[in-house]
Amino acid sequence: MGYIETKIKGLKFKETTEEDIPAILEFIKKIAVYEKMLDQVVATEETLKESIFQNNRAHALLVEFNDKVIGYIIYFFNFSTFIGKAGLYLEDIYIDPEYRGNGIGKEAFATLIHIAKEEKCERMEWVCLDWNEPSLNFYESIGAKQMKEWIIHRLDKEAIQKIDKYGL
């Protein structure tokens, strides 16, 4: 099991294994509560095992401070046709509230930037809920720019099945 050390004493990021799936799912539920979306969580330990560890669709890190797990990060790689290069997409980052404001978020982003550079990614992207002022302020403070000209679209499972069955 690998760890990524940081500049903050006692803080490290753990490269997850299948044994960490219960903790990953717990943090998914915590972020969903924070985002007022717990009713939308349908992930299970089995779906996480399949997606993260068997099919390599995403990567997960646990955030540890003084050997206590205090958060998690989920990311995956995407591709930009405009620049012709890979990018790192941050799906989730969550730090328990009592540990926020101590530079842990900055260290998390520094770690993700290091991973992105190692993988020859030329950019990082993520979304943030429009009411999440603390996160929006943090992202601005590290130099991230809002992409206001882009609108996210989504086809959910039911829409995909309907289109697949009946066509467009």
Phi and psi in radians as a Rosetta constraint file:
Dihedral C 1 N 2 CA 2 C 2 CIRCULARHARMONIC -1.814 0.35
Dihedral N 2 CA 2 C 2 N 3 CIRCULARHARMONIC 2.614 0.35
Dihedral C 2 N 3 CA 3 C 3 CIRCULARHARMONIC -2.158 0.35
Dihedral N 3 CA 3 C 3 N 4 CIRCULARHARMONIC 2.553 0.35
Dihedral C 3 N 4 CA 4 C 4 CIRCULARHARMONIC -1.899 0.35
Dihedral N 4 CA 4 C 4 N 5 CIRCULARHARMONIC 2.010 0.35
Dihedral C 4 N 5 CA 5 C 5 CIRCULARHARMONIC -1.362 0.35
Dihedral N 5 CA 5 C 5 N 6 CIRCULARHARMONIC 2.779 0.35
Dihedral C 5 N 6 CA 6 C 6 CIRCULARHARMONIC -2.293 0.35
Dihedral N 6 CA 6 C 6 N 7 CIRCULARHARMONIC 3.126 0.35
Dihedral C 6 N 7 CA 7 C 7 CIRCULARHARMONIC -1.369 0.35
Dihedral N 7 CA 7 C 7 N 8 CIRCULARHARMONIC -0.272 0.35
Dihedral C 7 N 8 CA 8 C 8 CIRCULARHARMONIC -1.598 0.35
Dihedral N 8 CA 8 C 8 N 9 CIRCULARHARMONIC 2.150 0.35
Dihedral C 8 N 9 CA 9 C 9 CIRCULARHARMONIC -1.015 0.35
Dihedral N 9 CA 9 C 9 N 10 CIRCULARHARMONIC 2.250 0.35
Dihedral C 9 N 10 CA 10 C 10 CIRCULARHARMONIC 1.538 0.35
Dihedral N 10 CA 10 C 10 N 11 CIRCULARHARMONIC -0.163 0.35
Dihedral C 10 N 11 CA 11 C 11 CIRCULARHARMONIC -1.734 0.35
Dihedral N 11 CA 11 C 11 N 12 CIRCULARHARMONIC 2.251 0.35
Dihedral C 11 N 12 CA 12 C 12 CIRCULARHARMONIC -2.609 0.35
Dihedral N 12 CA 12 C 12 N 13 CIRCULARHARMONIC 2.803 0.35
Dihedral C 12 N 13 CA 13 C 13 CIRCULARHARMONIC -1.981 0.35
Dihedral N 13 CA 13 C 13 N 14 CIRCULARHARMONIC 2.174 0.35
Dihedral C 13 N 14 CA 14 C 14 CIRCULARHARMONIC -1.687 0.35
Dihedral N 14 CA 14 C 14 N 15 CIRCULARHARMONIC 2.201 0.35
Dihedral C 14 N 15 CA 15 C 15 CIRCULARHARMONIC -1.248 0.35
Dihedral N 15 CA 15 C 15 N 16 CIRCULARHARMONIC 2.141 0.35
Dihedral C 15 N 16 CA 16 C 16 CIRCULARHARMONIC -1.373 0.35
Dihedral N 16 CA 16 C 16 N 17 CIRCULARHARMONIC 2.767 0.35
Dihedral C 16 N 17 CA 17 C 17 CIRCULARHARMONIC -2.211 0.35
Dihedral N 17 CA 17 C 17 N 18 CIRCULARHARMONIC 3.062 0.35
Dihedral C 17 N 18 CA 18 C 18 CIRCULARHARMONIC -1.006 0.35
Dihedral N 18 CA 18 C 18 N 19 CIRCULARHARMONIC -0.506 0.35
Dihedral C 18 N 19 CA 19 C 19 CIRCULARHARMONIC -1.145 0.35
Dihedral N 19 CA 19 C 19 N 20 CIRCULARHARMONIC -0.303 0.35
Dihedral C 19 N 20 CA 20 C 20 CIRCULARHARMONIC -1.568 0.35
Dihedral N 20 CA 20 C 20 N 21 CIRCULARHARMONIC -0.016 0.35
Dihedral C 20 N 21 CA 21 C 21 CIRCULARHARMONIC -0.979 0.35
Dihedral N 21 CA 21 C 21 N 22 CIRCULARHARMONIC -0.773 0.35
Dihedral C 21 N 22 CA 22 C 22 CIRCULARHARMONIC -1.018 0.35
Dihedral N 22 CA 22 C 22 N 23 CIRCULARHARMONIC -0.685 0.35
Dihedral C 22 N 23 CA 23 C 23 CIRCULARHARMONIC -1.178 0.35
Dihedral N 23 CA 23 C 23 N 24 CIRCULARHARMONIC -0.711 0.35
Dihedral C 23 N 24 CA 24 C 24 CIRCULARHARMONIC -1.038 0.35
Dihedral N 24 CA 24 C 24 N 25 CIRCULARHARMONIC -0.824 0.35
Dihedral C 24 N 25 CA 25 C 25 CIRCULARHARMONIC -1.106 0.35
Dihedral N 25 CA 25 C 25 N 26 CIRCULARHARMONIC -0.670 0.35
Dihedral C 25 N 26 CA 26 C 26 CIRCULARHARMONIC -1.056 0.35
Dihedral N 26 CA 26 C 26 N 27 CIRCULARHARMONIC -0.749 0.35
Dihedral C 26 N 27 CA 27 C 27 CIRCULARHARMONIC -1.259 0.35
Dihedral N 27 CA 27 C 27 N 28 CIRCULARHARMONIC -0.551 0.35
Dihedral C 27 N 28 CA 28 C 28 CIRCULARHARMONIC -1.045 0.35
Dihedral N 28 CA 28 C 28 N 29 CIRCULARHARMONIC -0.745 0.35
Dihedral C 28 N 29 CA 29 C 29 CIRCULARHARMONIC -1.186 0.35
Dihedral N 29 CA 29 C 29 N 30 CIRCULARHARMONIC -0.634 0.35
Dihedral C 29 N 30 CA 30 C 30 CIRCULARHARMONIC -1.120 0.35
Dihedral N 30 CA 30 C 30 N 31 CIRCULARHARMONIC -0.777 0.35
Dihedral C 30 N 31 CA 31 C 31 CIRCULARHARMONIC -1.183 0.35
Dihedral N 31 CA 31 C 31 N 32 CIRCULARHARMONIC -0.594 0.35
Dihedral C 31 N 32 CA 32 C 32 CIRCULARHARMONIC -1.145 0.35
Dihedral N 32 CA 32 C 32 N 33 CIRCULARHARMONIC -0.672 0.35
Dihedral C 32 N 33 CA 33 C 33 CIRCULARHARMONIC -1.102 0.35
Dihedral N 33 CA 33 C 33 N 34 CIRCULARHARMONIC -0.818 0.35
Dihedral C 33 N 34 CA 34 C 34 CIRCULARHARMONIC -1.031 0.35
Dihedral N 34 CA 34 C 34 N 35 CIRCULARHARMONIC -0.697 0.35
Dihedral C 34 N 35 CA 35 C 35 CIRCULARHARMONIC -1.502 0.35
Dihedral N 35 CA 35 C 35 N 36 CIRCULARHARMONIC 0.079 0.35
Dihedral C 35 N 36 CA 36 C 36 CIRCULARHARMONIC 1.049 0.35
Dihedral N 36 CA 36 C 36 N 37 CIRCULARHARMONIC 0.733 0.35
Dihedral C 36 N 37 CA 37 C 37 CIRCULARHARMONIC -2.357 0.35
Dihedral N 37 CA 37 C 37 N 38 CIRCULARHARMONIC 0.408 0.35
Dihedral C 37 N 38 CA 38 C 38 CIRCULARHARMONIC -0.983 0.35
Dihedral N 38 CA 38 C 38 N 39 CIRCULARHARMONIC -0.604 0.35
Dihedral C 38 N 39 CA 39 C 39 CIRCULARHARMONIC -1.126 0.35
Dihedral N 39 CA 39 C 39 N 40 CIRCULARHARMONIC -0.246 0.35
Dihedral C 39 N 40 CA 40 C 40 CIRCULARHARMONIC -1.617 0.35
Dihedral N 40 CA 40 C 40 N 41 CIRCULARHARMONIC -0.134 0.35
Dihedral C 40 N 41 CA 41 C 41 CIRCULARHARMONIC -1.358 0.35
Dihedral N 41 CA 41 C 41 N 42 CIRCULARHARMONIC 2.019 0.35
Dihedral C 41 N 42 CA 42 C 42 CIRCULARHARMONIC -2.090 0.35
Dihedral N 42 CA 42 C 42 N 43 CIRCULARHARMONIC -0.003 0.35
Dihedral C 42 N 43 CA 43 C 43 CIRCULARHARMONIC -1.049 0.35
Dihedral N 43 CA 43 C 43 N 44 CIRCULARHARMONIC 2.523 0.35
Dihedral C 43 N 44 CA 44 C 44 CIRCULARHARMONIC -2.205 0.35
Dihedral N 44 CA 44 C 44 N 45 CIRCULARHARMONIC 2.952 0.35
Dihedral C 44 N 45 CA 45 C 45 CIRCULARHARMONIC -1.017 0.35
Dihedral N 45 CA 45 C 45 N 46 CIRCULARHARMONIC -0.669 0.35
Dihedral C 45 N 46 CA 46 C 46 CIRCULARHARMONIC -1.165 0.35
Dihedral N 46 CA 46 C 46 N 47 CIRCULARHARMONIC -0.777 0.35
Dihedral C 46 N 47 CA 47 C 47 CIRCULARHARMONIC -1.160 0.35
Dihedral N 47 CA 47 C 47 N 48 CIRCULARHARMONIC -0.613 0.35
Dihedral C 47 N 48 CA 48 C 48 CIRCULARHARMONIC -1.179 0.35
Dihedral N 48 CA 48 C 48 N 49 CIRCULARHARMONIC -0.738 0.35
Dihedral C 48 N 49 CA 49 C 49 CIRCULARHARMONIC -1.019 0.35
Dihedral N 49 CA 49 C 49 N 50 CIRCULARHARMONIC -0.817 0.35
Dihedral C 49 N 50 CA 50 C 50 CIRCULARHARMONIC -1.129 0.35
Dihedral N 50 CA 50 C 50 N 51 CIRCULARHARMONIC -0.846 0.35
Dihedral C 50 N 51 CA 51 C 51 CIRCULARHARMONIC -1.266 0.35
Dihedral N 51 CA 51 C 51 N 52 CIRCULARHARMONIC -0.740 0.35
Dihedral C 51 N 52 CA 52 C 52 CIRCULARHARMONIC -1.510 0.35
Dihedral N 52 CA 52 C 52 N 53 CIRCULARHARMONIC -0.774 0.35
Dihedral C 52 N 53 CA 53 C 53 CIRCULARHARMONIC -1.793 0.35
Dihedral N 53 CA 53 C 53 N 54 CIRCULARHARMONIC -0.471 0.35
Dihedral C 53 N 54 CA 54 C 54 CIRCULARHARMONIC -1.658 0.35
Dihedral N 54 CA 54 C 54 N 55 CIRCULARHARMONIC -0.718 0.35
Dihedral C 54 N 55 CA 55 C 55 CIRCULARHARMONIC -1.817 0.35
Dihedral N 55 CA 55 C 55 N 56 CIRCULARHARMONIC -0.037 0.35
Dihedral C 55 N 56 CA 56 C 56 CIRCULARHARMONIC 0.888 0.35
Dihedral N 56 CA 56 C 56 N 57 CIRCULARHARMONIC 0.742 0.35
Dihedral C 56 N 57 CA 57 C 57 CIRCULARHARMONIC -1.407 0.35
Dihedral N 57 CA 57 C 57 N 58 CIRCULARHARMONIC -0.351 0.35
Dihedral C 57 N 58 CA 58 C 58 CIRCULARHARMONIC -2.664 0.35
Dihedral N 58 CA 58 C 58 N 59 CIRCULARHARMONIC 2.929 0.35
Dihedral C 58 N 59 CA 59 C 59 CIRCULARHARMONIC -2.161 0.35
Dihedral N 59 CA 59 C 59 N 60 CIRCULARHARMONIC 2.549 0.35
Dihedral C 59 N 60 CA 60 C 60 CIRCULARHARMONIC -2.281 0.35
Dihedral N 60 CA 60 C 60 N 61 CIRCULARHARMONIC 2.437 0.35
Dihedral C 60 N 61 CA 61 C 61 CIRCULARHARMONIC -2.183 0.35
Dihedral N 61 CA 61 C 61 N 62 CIRCULARHARMONIC 2.459 0.35
Dihedral C 61 N 62 CA 62 C 62 CIRCULARHARMONIC -1.723 0.35
Dihedral N 62 CA 62 C 62 N 63 CIRCULARHARMONIC 2.443 0.35
Dihedral C 62 N 63 CA 63 C 63 CIRCULARHARMONIC -1.657 0.35
Dihedral N 63 CA 63 C 63 N 64 CIRCULARHARMONIC 2.113 0.35
Dihedral C 63 N 64 CA 64 C 64 CIRCULARHARMONIC -2.060 0.35
Dihedral N 64 CA 64 C 64 N 65 CIRCULARHARMONIC 2.365 0.35
Dihedral C 64 N 65 CA 65 C 65 CIRCULARHARMONIC -2.259 0.35
Dihedral N 65 CA 65 C 65 N 66 CIRCULARHARMONIC 2.112 0.35
Dihedral C 65 N 66 CA 66 C 66 CIRCULARHARMONIC 0.867 0.35
Dihedral N 66 CA 66 C 66 N 67 CIRCULARHARMONIC 0.803 0.35
Dihedral C 66 N 67 CA 67 C 67 CIRCULARHARMONIC 1.166 0.35
Dihedral N 67 CA 67 C 67 N 68 CIRCULARHARMONIC 0.241 0.35
Dihedral C 67 N 68 CA 68 C 68 CIRCULARHARMONIC -1.913 0.35
Dihedral N 68 CA 68 C 68 N 69 CIRCULARHARMONIC 2.319 0.35
Dihedral C 68 N 69 CA 69 C 69 CIRCULARHARMONIC -1.342 0.35
Dihedral N 69 CA 69 C 69 N 70 CIRCULARHARMONIC 2.099 0.35
Dihedral C 69 N 70 CA 70 C 70 CIRCULARHARMONIC -2.121 0.35
Dihedral N 70 CA 70 C 70 N 71 CIRCULARHARMONIC 0.050 0.35
Dihedral C 70 N 71 CA 71 C 71 CIRCULARHARMONIC 3.093 0.35
Dihedral N 71 CA 71 C 71 N 72 CIRCULARHARMONIC -3.077 0.35
Dihedral C 71 N 72 CA 72 C 72 CIRCULARHARMONIC -2.675 0.35
Dihedral N 72 CA 72 C 72 N 73 CIRCULARHARMONIC 2.871 0.35
Dihedral C 72 N 73 CA 73 C 73 CIRCULARHARMONIC -2.392 0.35
Dihedral N 73 CA 73 C 73 N 74 CIRCULARHARMONIC 2.340 0.35
Dihedral C 73 N 74 CA 74 C 74 CIRCULARHARMONIC -2.144 0.35
Dihedral N 74 CA 74 C 74 N 75 CIRCULARHARMONIC 2.263 0.35
Dihedral C 74 N 75 CA 75 C 75 CIRCULARHARMONIC -2.527 0.35
Dihedral N 75 CA 75 C 75 N 76 CIRCULARHARMONIC 2.854 0.35
Dihedral C 75 N 76 CA 76 C 76 CIRCULARHARMONIC -2.624 0.35
Dihedral N 76 CA 76 C 76 N 77 CIRCULARHARMONIC 2.985 0.35
Dihedral C 76 N 77 CA 77 C 77 CIRCULARHARMONIC -1.765 0.35
Dihedral N 77 CA 77 C 77 N 78 CIRCULARHARMONIC 2.429 0.35
Dihedral C 77 N 78 CA 78 C 78 CIRCULARHARMONIC -2.161 0.35
Dihedral N 78 CA 78 C 78 N 79 CIRCULARHARMONIC -2.907 0.35
Dihedral C 78 N 79 CA 79 C 79 CIRCULARHARMONIC -2.537 0.35
Dihedral N 79 CA 79 C 79 N 80 CIRCULARHARMONIC 2.418 0.35
Dihedral C 79 N 80 CA 80 C 80 CIRCULARHARMONIC -1.905 0.35
Dihedral N 80 CA 80 C 80 N 81 CIRCULARHARMONIC 2.088 0.35
Dihedral C 80 N 81 CA 81 C 81 CIRCULARHARMONIC -1.219 0.35
Dihedral N 81 CA 81 C 81 N 82 CIRCULARHARMONIC -0.544 0.35
Dihedral C 81 N 82 CA 82 C 82 CIRCULARHARMONIC -1.134 0.35
Dihedral N 82 CA 82 C 82 N 83 CIRCULARHARMONIC -0.709 0.35
Dihedral C 82 N 83 CA 83 C 83 CIRCULARHARMONIC -1.753 0.35
Dihedral N 83 CA 83 C 83 N 84 CIRCULARHARMONIC -0.161 0.35
Dihedral C 83 N 84 CA 84 C 84 CIRCULARHARMONIC 1.171 0.35
Dihedral N 84 CA 84 C 84 N 85 CIRCULARHARMONIC 0.520 0.35
Dihedral C 84 N 85 CA 85 C 85 CIRCULARHARMONIC -2.429 0.35
Dihedral N 85 CA 85 C 85 N 86 CIRCULARHARMONIC 2.831 0.35
Dihedral C 85 N 86 CA 86 C 86 CIRCULARHARMONIC -1.291 0.35
Dihedral N 86 CA 86 C 86 N 87 CIRCULARHARMONIC 2.776 0.35
Dihedral C 86 N 87 CA 87 C 87 CIRCULARHARMONIC -2.366 0.35
Dihedral N 87 CA 87 C 87 N 88 CIRCULARHARMONIC 2.882 0.35
Dihedral C 87 N 88 CA 88 C 88 CIRCULARHARMONIC -1.876 0.35
Dihedral N 88 CA 88 C 88 N 89 CIRCULARHARMONIC 2.200 0.35
Dihedral C 88 N 89 CA 89 C 89 CIRCULARHARMONIC -1.869 0.35
Dihedral N 89 CA 89 C 89 N 90 CIRCULARHARMONIC 2.097 0.35
Dihedral C 89 N 90 CA 90 C 90 CIRCULARHARMONIC -1.534 0.35
Dihedral N 90 CA 90 C 90 N 91 CIRCULARHARMONIC 1.920 0.35
Dihedral C 90 N 91 CA 91 C 91 CIRCULARHARMONIC -1.390 0.35
Dihedral N 91 CA 91 C 91 N 92 CIRCULARHARMONIC -0.841 0.35
Dihedral C 91 N 92 CA 92 C 92 CIRCULARHARMONIC -2.531 0.35
Dihedral N 92 CA 92 C 92 N 93 CIRCULARHARMONIC 2.470 0.35
Dihedral C 92 N 93 CA 93 C 93 CIRCULARHARMONIC -2.424 0.35
Dihedral N 93 CA 93 C 93 N 94 CIRCULARHARMONIC 2.246 0.35
Dihedral C 93 N 94 CA 94 C 94 CIRCULARHARMONIC -2.478 0.35
Dihedral N 94 CA 94 C 94 N 95 CIRCULARHARMONIC 2.257 0.35
Dihedral C 94 N 95 CA 95 C 95 CIRCULARHARMONIC -2.142 0.35
Dihedral N 95 CA 95 C 95 N 96 CIRCULARHARMONIC 2.308 0.35
Dihedral C 95 N 96 CA 96 C 96 CIRCULARHARMONIC -0.910 0.35
Dihedral N 96 CA 96 C 96 N 97 CIRCULARHARMONIC 2.424 0.35
Dihedral C 96 N 97 CA 97 C 97 CIRCULARHARMONIC -0.923 0.35
Dihedral N 97 CA 97 C 97 N 98 CIRCULARHARMONIC -0.660 0.35
Dihedral C 97 N 98 CA 98 C 98 CIRCULARHARMONIC -1.215 0.35
Dihedral N 98 CA 98 C 98 N 99 CIRCULARHARMONIC -0.179 0.35
Dihedral C 98 N 99 CA 99 C 99 CIRCULARHARMONIC -1.851 0.35
Dihedral N 99 CA 99 C 99 N 100 CIRCULARHARMONIC 0.024 0.35
Dihedral C 99 N 100 CA 100 C 100 CIRCULARHARMONIC -1.365 0.35
Dihedral N 100 CA 100 C 100 N 101 CIRCULARHARMONIC 2.716 0.35
Dihedral C 100 N 101 CA 101 C 101 CIRCULARHARMONIC 1.455 0.35
Dihedral N 101 CA 101 C 101 N 102 CIRCULARHARMONIC 0.214 0.35
Dihedral C 101 N 102 CA 102 C 102 CIRCULARHARMONIC -2.057 0.35
Dihedral N 102 CA 102 C 102 N 103 CIRCULARHARMONIC 0.299 0.35
Dihedral C 102 N 103 CA 103 C 103 CIRCULARHARMONIC 1.559 0.35
Dihedral N 103 CA 103 C 103 N 104 CIRCULARHARMONIC -0.004 0.35
Dihedral C 103 N 104 CA 104 C 104 CIRCULARHARMONIC -1.173 0.35
Dihedral N 104 CA 104 C 104 N 105 CIRCULARHARMONIC -0.694 0.35
Dihedral C 104 N 105 CA 105 C 105 CIRCULARHARMONIC -1.075 0.35
Dihedral N 105 CA 105 C 105 N 106 CIRCULARHARMONIC -0.733 0.35
Dihedral C 105 N 106 CA 106 C 106 CIRCULARHARMONIC -1.101 0.35
Dihedral N 106 CA 106 C 106 N 107 CIRCULARHARMONIC -0.723 0.35
Dihedral C 106 N 107 CA 107 C 107 CIRCULARHARMONIC -1.146 0.35
Dihedral N 107 CA 107 C 107 N 108 CIRCULARHARMONIC -0.636 0.35
Dihedral C 107 N 108 CA 108 C 108 CIRCULARHARMONIC -1.079 0.35
Dihedral N 108 CA 108 C 108 N 109 CIRCULARHARMONIC -0.796 0.35
Dihedral C 108 N 109 CA 109 C 109 CIRCULARHARMONIC -1.173 0.35
Dihedral N 109 CA 109 C 109 N 110 CIRCULARHARMONIC -0.658 0.35
Dihedral C 109 N 110 CA 110 C 110 CIRCULARHARMONIC -1.061 0.35
Dihedral N 110 CA 110 C 110 N 111 CIRCULARHARMONIC -0.692 0.35
Dihedral C 110 N 111 CA 111 C 111 CIRCULARHARMONIC -1.151 0.35
Dihedral N 111 CA 111 C 111 N 112 CIRCULARHARMONIC -0.780 0.35
Dihedral C 111 N 112 CA 112 C 112 CIRCULARHARMONIC -1.113 0.35
Dihedral N 112 CA 112 C 112 N 113 CIRCULARHARMONIC -0.672 0.35
Dihedral C 112 N 113 CA 113 C 113 CIRCULARHARMONIC -1.116 0.35
Dihedral N 113 CA 113 C 113 N 114 CIRCULARHARMONIC -0.708 0.35
Dihedral C 113 N 114 CA 114 C 114 CIRCULARHARMONIC -1.076 0.35
Dihedral N 114 CA 114 C 114 N 115 CIRCULARHARMONIC -0.784 0.35
Dihedral C 114 N 115 CA 115 C 115 CIRCULARHARMONIC -1.069 0.35
Dihedral N 115 CA 115 C 115 N 116 CIRCULARHARMONIC -0.783 0.35
Dihedral C 115 N 116 CA 116 C 116 CIRCULARHARMONIC -1.032 0.35
Dihedral N 116 CA 116 C 116 N 117 CIRCULARHARMONIC -0.763 0.35
Dihedral C 116 N 117 CA 117 C 117 CIRCULARHARMONIC -1.137 0.35
Dihedral N 117 CA 117 C 117 N 118 CIRCULARHARMONIC -0.742 0.35
Dihedral C 117 N 118 CA 118 C 118 CIRCULARHARMONIC -1.040 0.35
Dihedral N 118 CA 118 C 118 N 119 CIRCULARHARMONIC -0.613 0.35
Dihedral C 118 N 119 CA 119 C 119 CIRCULARHARMONIC -1.574 0.35
Dihedral N 119 CA 119 C 119 N 120 CIRCULARHARMONIC 0.153 0.35
Dihedral C 119 N 120 CA 120 C 120 CIRCULARHARMONIC 1.058 0.35
Dihedral N 120 CA 120 C 120 N 121 CIRCULARHARMONIC 0.590 0.35
Dihedral C 120 N 121 CA 121 C 121 CIRCULARHARMONIC -1.410 0.35
Dihedral N 121 CA 121 C 121 N 122 CIRCULARHARMONIC 2.517 0.35
Dihedral C 121 N 122 CA 122 C 122 CIRCULARHARMONIC -1.845 0.35
Dihedral N 122 CA 122 C 122 N 123 CIRCULARHARMONIC -0.036 0.35
Dihedral C 122 N 123 CA 123 C 123 CIRCULARHARMONIC -2.842 0.35
Dihedral N 123 CA 123 C 123 N 124 CIRCULARHARMONIC 2.846 0.35
Dihedral C 123 N 124 CA 124 C 124 CIRCULARHARMONIC -2.162 0.35
Dihedral N 124 CA 124 C 124 N 125 CIRCULARHARMONIC 2.519 0.35
Dihedral C 124 N 125 CA 125 C 125 CIRCULARHARMONIC -2.430 0.35
Dihedral N 125 CA 125 C 125 N 126 CIRCULARHARMONIC 2.717 0.35
Dihedral C 125 N 126 CA 126 C 126 CIRCULARHARMONIC -2.877 0.35
Dihedral N 126 CA 126 C 126 N 127 CIRCULARHARMONIC 2.965 0.35
Dihedral C 126 N 127 CA 127 C 127 CIRCULARHARMONIC -2.050 0.35
Dihedral N 127 CA 127 C 127 N 128 CIRCULARHARMONIC 2.786 0.35
Dihedral C 127 N 128 CA 128 C 128 CIRCULARHARMONIC -2.518 0.35
Dihedral N 128 CA 128 C 128 N 129 CIRCULARHARMONIC 2.418 0.35
Dihedral C 128 N 129 CA 129 C 129 CIRCULARHARMONIC -1.097 0.35
Dihedral N 129 CA 129 C 129 N 130 CIRCULARHARMONIC 2.456 0.35
Dihedral C 129 N 130 CA 130 C 130 CIRCULARHARMONIC -1.145 0.35
Dihedral N 130 CA 130 C 130 N 131 CIRCULARHARMONIC -0.320 0.35
Dihedral C 130 N 131 CA 131 C 131 CIRCULARHARMONIC -1.621 0.35
Dihedral N 131 CA 131 C 131 N 132 CIRCULARHARMONIC -0.088 0.35
Dihedral C 131 N 132 CA 132 C 132 CIRCULARHARMONIC -1.490 0.35
Dihedral N 132 CA 132 C 132 N 133 CIRCULARHARMONIC 1.251 0.35
Dihedral C 132 N 133 CA 133 C 133 CIRCULARHARMONIC -1.005 0.35
Dihedral N 133 CA 133 C 133 N 134 CIRCULARHARMONIC -0.744 0.35
Dihedral C 133 N 134 CA 134 C 134 CIRCULARHARMONIC -1.018 0.35
Dihedral N 134 CA 134 C 134 N 135 CIRCULARHARMONIC -0.762 0.35
Dihedral C 134 N 135 CA 135 C 135 CIRCULARHARMONIC -1.212 0.35
Dihedral N 135 CA 135 C 135 N 136 CIRCULARHARMONIC -0.756 0.35
Dihedral C 135 N 136 CA 136 C 136 CIRCULARHARMONIC -1.020 0.35
Dihedral N 136 CA 136 C 136 N 137 CIRCULARHARMONIC -0.744 0.35
Dihedral C 136 N 137 CA 137 C 137 CIRCULARHARMONIC -1.131 0.35
Dihedral N 137 CA 137 C 137 N 138 CIRCULARHARMONIC -0.721 0.35
Dihedral C 137 N 138 CA 138 C 138 CIRCULARHARMONIC -1.076 0.35
Dihedral N 138 CA 138 C 138 N 139 CIRCULARHARMONIC -0.824 0.35
Dihedral C 138 N 139 CA 139 C 139 CIRCULARHARMONIC -1.070 0.35
Dihedral N 139 CA 139 C 139 N 140 CIRCULARHARMONIC -0.694 0.35
Dihedral C 139 N 140 CA 140 C 140 CIRCULARHARMONIC -1.124 0.35
Dihedral N 140 CA 140 C 140 N 141 CIRCULARHARMONIC -0.664 0.35
Dihedral C 140 N 141 CA 141 C 141 CIRCULARHARMONIC -1.149 0.35
Dihedral N 141 CA 141 C 141 N 142 CIRCULARHARMONIC -0.426 0.35
Dihedral C 141 N 142 CA 142 C 142 CIRCULARHARMONIC -1.681 0.35
Dihedral N 142 CA 142 C 142 N 143 CIRCULARHARMONIC 0.074 0.35
Dihedral C 142 N 143 CA 143 C 143 CIRCULARHARMONIC 1.697 0.35
Dihedral N 143 CA 143 C 143 N 144 CIRCULARHARMONIC 0.126 0.35
Dihedral C 143 N 144 CA 144 C 144 CIRCULARHARMONIC -1.276 0.35
Dihedral N 144 CA 144 C 144 N 145 CIRCULARHARMONIC 2.523 0.35
Dihedral C 144 N 145 CA 145 C 145 CIRCULARHARMONIC -1.938 0.35
Dihedral N 145 CA 145 C 145 N 146 CIRCULARHARMONIC 2.364 0.35
Dihedral C 145 N 146 CA 146 C 146 CIRCULARHARMONIC -1.261 0.35
Dihedral N 146 CA 146 C 146 N 147 CIRCULARHARMONIC 2.418 0.35
Dihedral C 146 N 147 CA 147 C 147 CIRCULARHARMONIC -1.741 0.35
Dihedral N 147 CA 147 C 147 N 148 CIRCULARHARMONIC 1.235 0.35
Dihedral C 147 N 148 CA 148 C 148 CIRCULARHARMONIC -1.165 0.35
Dihedral N 148 CA 148 C 148 N 149 CIRCULARHARMONIC -0.351 0.35
Dihedral C 148 N 149 CA 149 C 149 CIRCULARHARMONIC -1.407 0.35
Dihedral N 149 CA 149 C 149 N 150 CIRCULARHARMONIC -0.125 0.35
Dihedral C 149 N 150 CA 150 C 150 CIRCULARHARMONIC -1.822 0.35
Dihedral N 150 CA 150 C 150 N 151 CIRCULARHARMONIC 2.441 0.35
Dihedral C 150 N 151 CA 151 C 151 CIRCULARHARMONIC -2.089 0.35
Dihedral N 151 CA 151 C 151 N 152 CIRCULARHARMONIC 2.243 0.35
Dihedral C 151 N 152 CA 152 C 152 CIRCULARHARMONIC -1.325 0.35
Dihedral N 152 CA 152 C 152 N 153 CIRCULARHARMONIC 2.368 0.35
Dihedral C 152 N 153 CA 153 C 153 CIRCULARHARMONIC -2.101 0.35
Dihedral N 153 CA 153 C 153 N 154 CIRCULARHARMONIC 2.651 0.35
Dihedral C 153 N 154 CA 154 C 154 CIRCULARHARMONIC -2.549 0.35
Dihedral N 154 CA 154 C 154 N 155 CIRCULARHARMONIC 2.368 0.35
Dihedral C 154 N 155 CA 155 C 155 CIRCULARHARMONIC -1.843 0.35
Dihedral N 155 CA 155 C 155 N 156 CIRCULARHARMONIC 2.107 0.35
Dihedral C 155 N 156 CA 156 C 156 CIRCULARHARMONIC -1.440 0.35
Dihedral N 156 CA 156 C 156 N 157 CIRCULARHARMONIC 3.115 0.35
Dihedral C 156 N 157 CA 157 C 157 CIRCULARHARMONIC -0.960 0.35
Dihedral N 157 CA 157 C 157 N 158 CIRCULARHARMONIC -0.784 0.35
Dihedral C 157 N 158 CA 158 C 158 CIRCULARHARMONIC -1.125 0.35
Dihedral N 158 CA 158 C 158 N 159 CIRCULARHARMONIC -0.733 0.35
Dihedral C 158 N 159 CA 159 C 159 CIRCULARHARMONIC -1.124 0.35
Dihedral N 159 CA 159 C 159 N 160 CIRCULARHARMONIC -0.718 0.35
Dihedral C 159 N 160 CA 160 C 160 CIRCULARHARMONIC -1.087 0.35
Dihedral N 160 CA 160 C 160 N 161 CIRCULARHARMONIC -0.804 0.35
Dihedral C 160 N 161 CA 161 C 161 CIRCULARHARMONIC -1.105 0.35
Dihedral N 161 CA 161 C 161 N 162 CIRCULARHARMONIC -0.708 0.35
Dihedral C 161 N 162 CA 162 C 162 CIRCULARHARMONIC -1.125 0.35
Dihedral N 162 CA 162 C 162 N 163 CIRCULARHARMONIC -0.804 0.35
Dihedral C 162 N 163 CA 163 C 163 CIRCULARHARMONIC -1.137 0.35
Dihedral N 163 CA 163 C 163 N 164 CIRCULARHARMONIC -0.724 0.35
Dihedral C 163 N 164 CA 164 C 164 CIRCULARHARMONIC -1.082 0.35
Dihedral N 164 CA 164 C 164 N 165 CIRCULARHARMONIC -0.655 0.35
Dihedral C 164 N 165 CA 165 C 165 CIRCULARHARMONIC -1.382 0.35
Dihedral N 165 CA 165 C 165 N 166 CIRCULARHARMONIC -0.755 0.35
Dihedral C 165 N 166 CA 166 C 166 CIRCULARHARMONIC -1.909 0.35
Dihedral N 166 CA 166 C 166 N 167 CIRCULARHARMONIC -0.164 0.35
Dihedral C 166 N 167 CA 167 C 167 CIRCULARHARMONIC 1.413 0.35
Dihedral N 167 CA 167 C 167 N 168 CIRCULARHARMONIC 3.109 0.35
